[in-house]
Amino acid sequence: MPSARRHAPSPTRTRRTTTAATSRLSRTLHGSRLALHRRPRPVADTPADAAAAASPAPAAPRPRNATLAALGVRNFRLYVFSQVLTNTSGWAARVAQDWLVLSLTGSAALVGLTVTLQFVPMLLLGLVGGVVADRFPRRRVLMVTQSVFGLSTLTIAVLAISGHVQAWHVLVAAFVSGLATVFDNPARQAFVHEVAGPQHLRQAISVNSAVFQLGGLVGPAVAGGLISALGEGWTFLLNAVACLAAVALLAVMRTAELTATPVVARAKGQLREGLAYVRRSPRILWSVVLVGFVAVTGVNMATVLAAYTDQVFRTDAGGYALLTSMLAVGALTGALLSTRRRGSRITHLVLLAGAIGLLQLLAAAAPSRAGFITVLIAMGVVTLLYLTGSNTLVQTTVAPHVRGRVMALYVLVLLGAQAVSGTLIGWVCEHLGARAGMVACGVGPLLGAVVVGLALARRSEGGTRATIHRFTHRSPADEVGEPVAA
């Protein structure tokens, strides 16, 4: 029967078919196991997200010196130069403001009230500033806010130089600066992406932090010299001139070389959209929660350092500038170290927050001025590593079309918590002493590390043991090179 012989499978063909089926089954199972370990793709919440996911940017080779490559961008160089001017003079004006209020009133609580007035507008209108940053050109927003900063400090400079300044003048100027900060900070945070580009974003954030801390190092020293030689008014005048120079530098940027950002048309529910995006993004959500705990007491050191200068070390404005400068030395070191960091993890942020609190408790127990300064430098290093890592994690995770609103929420929590701590730490320093104020500073970071750490342990797969493993081991999925979905 030829037909039967023609259709009967040979042993060789049977083995080949079985082998092929086994191979397909093995590939299917192996692919399923790999899918469990593969980083999930970002969820496309909007058409803008879908377009971004559909056309990923090609991976660019990592330059030998990524920081210098970022500074090779002309607009970013102009931005950095403007930040050098405004941050240095702004730190000097901050020292002059605190010292002027303290010399006029003799009250550390009023120094804390001045800090609070600077941050209260952020509590009330912070999210509105994020909507403005998404809806209007950020360069133009920054030009307006820098003009407001310059005019407000110019007014205090004229009053102080003429000898007519009073404490309430400084309080009003602090409130006006706070109103400008509502719109300045979200636009400034989001503008870094525009001037540096996505390929240089991580280095740009670190350079921006380094410049800020360099201003904290040089500014107080400038303030100490100007206050001792000429008075507080000339320090405010320097800040006014720097702000107007920053407006000019922003004006000469080449708009064609800025990284294009999505245009967000005016519509209802944009505030809710930003909040909903944060709620759906666990990495951003926990970063915001943790920075609130840290900022509520841990990063507002101006009040407690002024109290240490007056109550513990019994020195003048030069001593206050020295303490602030030493904190800035550590912060500048931390900013430079952060430029070499390749990624940021939420678990590392928890550890850094706990380290901030422990160092502040150690500073409160420091028996001598030299020991206090040593701990102060270490505190600056750890604080800046934390703040830069937190900012980088949020900036590299957020979608472009909600960047302004998400950064507004981040800044709202960061500065709003400092608004609460200004009066709180000032009251503690005045009624319980400077060392008690430093202890109070350490409570927020330690509490935040415990709360967020336990929350991460409860929500993670594998429970507490797996969370401890992630705290101590590096994972490619925790790098911030691209967003990670929940």
ZAMARGU-4260 file (C-alpha; in steps of 0.2 Angstrom, whole numbers, plus 5000, padded with zeros to 4 digits):
<rodrens>
0) 5000/5000/5000 | 5010/5015/4994 | 4999/5028/5001 | 5001/5021/5018 | 5020/5021/5016
5) 5019/5039/5009 | 5010/5046/5025 | 5018/5036/5038 | 5030/5047/5048 | 5048/5041/5049
10) 5057/5039/5066 | 5069/5053/5061 | 5055/5065/5057 | 5046/5061/5073 | 5061/5065/5083
15) 5064/5081/5074 | 5046/5086/5077 | 5047/5082/5095 | 5063/5091/5097 | 5056/5107/5089
20) 5040/5107/5100 | 5051/5105/5115 | 5062/5119/5109 | 5047/5130/5107 | 5041/5126/5124
25) 5058/5130/5132 | 5059/5147/5123 | 5041/5151/5129 | 5045/5146/5147 | 5062/5155/5147
30) 5054/5171/5139 | 5041/5171/5153 | 5055/5170/5166 | 5064/5184/5158 | 5048/5194/5158
35) 5047/5193/5176 | 5064/5201/5178 | 5063/5213/5164 | 5060/5231/5168 | 5042/5235/5163
40) 5039/5248/5150 | 5031/5265/5156 | 5012/5266/5156 | 5006/5278/5142 | 4994/5289/5151
45) 4992/5301/5138 | 4995/5303/5119 | 5011/5312/5123 | 5017/5297/5133 | 5012/5285/5119
50) 5022/5295/5106 | 5037/5296/5118 | 5036/5277/5121 | 5034/5273/5102 | 5049/5283/5097
55) 5063/5280/5110 | 5079/5290/5108 | 5094/5281/5102 | 5107/5277/5116 | 5121/5290/5115
60) 5138/5285/5120 | 5143/5291/5137 | 5156/5305/5135 | 5172/5304/5145 | 5168/5319/5155
65) 5149/5321/5155 | 5149/5336/5166 | 5161/5346/5154 | 5150/5340/5140 | 5134/5347/5148
70) 5144/5364/5151 | 5148/5363/5132 | 5130/5368/5129 | 5129/5387/5126 | 5112/5390/5134
75) 5117/5379/5149 | 5133/5389/5152 | 5123/5406/5152 | 5110/5398/5164 | 5125/5392/5175
80) 5132/5409/5175 | 5116/5417/5180 | 5114/5405/5194 | 5132/5409/5200 | 5127/5427/5201
85) 5110/5425/5209 | 5114/5411/5221 | 5130/5419/5228 | 5121/5436/5230 | 5105/5427/5236
90) 5115/5418/5250 | 5123/5434/5255 | 5106/5443/5256 | 5099/5429/5266 | 5113/5431/5279
95) 5110/5450/5279 | 5091/5447/5281 | 5093/5436/5296 | 5106/5446/5304 | 5096/5462/5301
100) 5080/5456/5309 | 5091/5449/5323 | 5100/5465/5326 | 5084/5476/5325 | 5073/5465/5336
105) 5085/5453/5346 | 5072/5439/5343 | 5077/5422/5336 | 5058/5419/5334 | 5056/5434/5322
110) 5070/5427/5312 | 5060/5411/5310 | 5045/5421/5306 | 5054/5429/5292 | 5059/5412/5285
115) 5041/5407/5287 | 5034/5422/5277 | 5046/5417/5263 | 5038/5400/5262 | 5020/5403/5266
120) 5015/5409/5248 | 5022/5392/5242 | 5010/5383/5254 | 4995/5393/5247 | 4999/5394/5228
125) 5013/5382/5225 | 5003/5371/5213 | 4997/5386/5203 | 5015/5390/5200 | 5017/5373/5192
130) 5002/5375/5180 | 5010/5392/5175 | 5027/5383/5172 | 5018/5371/5160 | 5007/5383/5152
135) 5019/5398/5148 | 5037/5399/5142 | 5048/5395/5157 | 5062/5407/5151 | 5050/5421/5151
140) 5043/5416/5168 | 5060/5417/5176 | 5064/5434/5168 | 5048/5441/5177 | 5052/5432/5194
145) 5070/5438/5194 | 5064/5456/5191 | 5053/5455/5206 | 5067/5448/5217 | 5078/5462/5211
150) 5066/5476/5214 | 5061/5469/5232 | 5079/5468/5238 | 5083/5485/5230 | 5069/5493/5241
155) 5077/5485/5257 | 5094/5491/5251 | 5088/5509/5249 | 5079/5509/5266 | 5094/5501/5275
160) 5107/5512/5267 | 5097/5528/5271 | 5094/5522/5289 | 5075/5520/5288 | 5073/5502/5288
165) 5062/5493/5301 | 5059/5475/5305 | 5042/5475/5296 | 5050/5481/5280 | 5060/5466/5280
170) 5045/5455/5284 | 5035/5462/5269 | 5050/5460/5257 | 5052/5442/5263 | 5034/5439/5259
175) 5035/5447/5241 | 5050/5436/5238 | 5040/5421/5243 | 5027/5426/5231 | 5040/5427/5217
180) 5047/5410/5223 | 5030/5402/5219 | 5032/5404/5201 | 5051/5404/5200 | 5055/5387/5208
185) 5044/5376/5197 | 5049/5385/5181 | 5068/5384/5186 | 5067/5366/5190 | 5059/5362/5174
190) 5070/5374/5164 | 5085/5364/5168 | 5079/5351/5156 | 5076/5364/5142 | 5094/5372/5143
195) 5104/5356/5145 | 5094/5343/5135 | 5088/5326/5141 | 5106/5318/5138 | 5114/5330/5150
200) 5100/5331/5163 | 5108/5321/5177 | 5124/5331/5176 | 5115/5347/5174 | 5105/5344/5190
205) 5122/5340/5199 | 5130/5356/5192 | 5115/5366/5197 | 5116/5360/5215 | 5135/5363/5215
210) 5133/5381/5209 | 5119/5383/5223 | 5131/5377/5236 | 5146/5387/5229 | 5135/5402/5232
215) 5132/5396/5250 | 5150/5395/5252 | 5155/5412/5245 | 5139/5421/5248 | 5140/5421/5268
220) 5158/5426/5267 | 5154/5441/5256 | 5140/5445/5267 | 5151/5445/5282 | 5163/5457/5274
225) 5150/5469/5268 | 5140/5469/5284 | 5156/5472/5294 | 5163/5486/5283 | 5147/5494/5275
230) 5131/5487/5283 | 5117/5476/5278 | 5110/5488/5264 | 5125/5485/5252 | 5123/5466/5253
235) 5105/5469/5247 | 5110/5480/5234 | 5123/5467/5227 | 5108/5455/5226 | 5097/5467/5216
240) 5111/5470/5203 | 5114/5451/5201 | 5095/5448/5199 | 5095/5461/5185 | 5110/5453/5177
245) 5102/5436/5177 | 5087/5444/5167 | 5099/5450/5154 | 5108/5433/5153 | 5091/5424/5151
250) 5086/5437/5137 | 5101/5433/5126 | 5099/5414/5126 | 5095/5406/5109 | 5077/5400/5110
255) 5080/5389/5094 | 5093/5378/5104 | 5081/5375/5119 | 5074/5358/5121 | 5056/5358/5115
260) 5043/5355/5128 | 5025/5350/5125 | 5013/5364/5124 | 4999/5362/5138 | 4984/5372/5133
265) 4972/5379/5146 | 4960/5367/5152 | 4950/5362/5168 | 4957/5349/5180 | 4975/5352/5176
270) 4980/5353/5195 | 4970/5336/5198 | 4979/5329/5183 | 4996/5332/5190 | 4991/5325/5207
275) 4984/5310/5199 | 5000/5307/5190 | 5010/5308/5206 | 4998/5296/5214 | 5000/5283/5200
280) 5019/5284/5200 | 5026/5276/5217 | 5044/5282/5215 | 5039/5300/5213 | 5025/5298/5227
285) 5037/5291/5240 | 5051/5303/5235 | 5039/5318/5238 | 5033/5310/5255 | 5051/5308/5261
290) 5057/5325/5256 | 5042/5332/5266 | 5048/5323/5282 | 5066/5329/5279 | 5062/5347/5275
295) 5050/5349/5290 | 5065/5351/5301 | 5080/5344/5293 | 5086/5356/5280 | 5081/5373/5288
300) 5097/5377/5297 | 5097/5396/5295 | 5087/5398/5311 | 5097/5386/5322 | 5114/5392/5316
305) 5109/5410/5320 | 5104/5404/5338 | 5121/5394/5340 | 5130/5410/5335 | 5121/5420/5348
310) 5118/5408/5362 | 5132/5395/5361 | 5147/5403/5353 | 5144/5421/5357 | 5150/5428/5341
315) 5145/5441/5328 | 5139/5441/5310 | 5156/5434/5305 | 5154/5419/5316 | 5137/5416/5309
320) 5144/5417/5291 | 5158/5405/5296 | 5145/5392/5302 | 5135/5394/5286 | 5150/5393/5275
325) 5156/5377/5283 | 5139/5369/5280 | 5141/5375/5262 | 5158/5367/5261 | 5151/5350/5265
330) 5136/5353/5253 | 5148/5358/5239 | 5157/5342/5242 | 5141/5332/5241 | 5136/5341/5225
335) 5153/5337/5217 | 5151/5319/5222 | 5134/5318/5215 | 5140/5322/5198 | 5149/5305/5198
340) 5134/5295/5204 | 5126/5285/5189 | 5109/5282/5197 | 5097/5286/5212 | 5086/5274/5222
345) 5072/5277/5233 | 5080/5265/5246 | 5096/5275/5246 | 5086/5291/5249 | 5079/5283/5264
350) 5096/5279/5271 | 5103/5296/5267 | 5088/5304/5276 | 5091/5293/5292 | 5110/5299/5291
355) 5105/5317/5291 | 5095/5315/5307 | 5109/5306/5316 | 5121/5319/5311 | 5110/5333/5318
360) 5108/5323/5334 | 5127/5321/5335 | 5129/5340/5331 | 5118/5344/5346 | 5129/5334/5357
365) 5146/5341/5350 | 5156/5348/5365 | 5166/5361/5356 | 5166/5373/5341 | 5178/5363/5331
370) 5168/5347/5334 | 5152/5356/5329 | 5160/5362/5313 | 5166/5345/5308 | 5149/5337/5310
375) 5142/5352/5301 | 5153/5349/5286 | 5148/5330/5286 | 5129/5336/5287 | 5131/5347/5272
380) 5138/5332/5262 | 5124/5320/5266 | 5111/5333/5265 | 5116/5338/5247 | 5118/5320/5242
385) 5100/5317/5248 | 5093/5333/5239 | 5102/5330/5223 | 5097/5311/5222 | 5079/5315/5226
390) 5078/5329/5213 | 5086/5318/5200 | 5075/5303/5204 | 5059/5314/5201 | 5066/5323/5186
395) 5071/5308/5176 | 5055/5299/5180 | 5042/5312/5176 | 5034/5313/5159 | 5037/5330/5150
400) 5019/5336/5148 | 5017/5336/5168 | 5035/5341/5172 | 5030/5358/5179 | 5016/5353/5189
405) 5025/5338/5197 | 5040/5349/5201 | 5028/5362/5208 | 5022/5348/5220 | 5039/5343/5224
410) 5045/5361/5228 | 5028/5364/5237 | 5032/5350/5249 | 5050/5355/5251 | 5048/5373/5254
415) 5031/5372/5262 | 5038/5360/5275 | 5052/5373/5278 | 5039/5386/5281 | 5032/5376/5295
420) 5049/5373/5302 | 5055/5391/5302 | 5043/5396/5316 | 5044/5379/5325 | 5063/5379/5326
425) 5064/5397/5330 | 5052/5394/5345 | 5062/5379/5351 | 5078/5389/5350 | 5071/5404/5359
430) 5063/5395/5373 | 5073/5379/5375 | 5090/5384/5368 | 5100/5381/5352 | 5105/5363/5356
435) 5087/5358/5359 | 5083/5366/5342 | 5096/5356/5334 | 5089/5340/5341 | 5072/5345/5335
440) 5080/5347/5317 | 5085/5329/5318 | 5067/5322/5322 | 5060/5325/5304 | 5073/5315/5294
445) 5074/5301/5306 | 5055/5299/5307 | 5053/5300/5288 | 5067/5287/5286 | 5057/5275/5298
450) 5040/5279/5290 | 5044/5278/5272 | 5056/5263/5275 | 5042/5253/5283 | 5030/5258/5270
455) 5042/5252/5256 | 5044/5236/5266 | 5026/5232/5267 | 5022/5236/5249 | 5036/5227/5241
460) 5036/5209/5235 | 5045/5198/5247 | 5042/5208/5262 | 5055/5216/5274 | 5069/5203/5269
465) 5068/5208/5251 | 5068/5226/5255 | 5084/5225/5265 | 5092/5216/5251 | 5087/5230/5239
470) 5094/5242/5252 | 5111/5234/5251 | 5112/5228/5233 | 5112/5237/5217 | 5099/5232/5204
475) 5099/5238/5186 | 5081/5242/5187 | 5084/5255/5200 | 5094/5266/5189 | 5086/5282/5184
480) 5091/5281/5165 | 5073/5279/5161 | 5056/5279/5170 | 5050/5263/5179 | 5032/5260/5180
485) 5023/5254/5195
</rodrens>
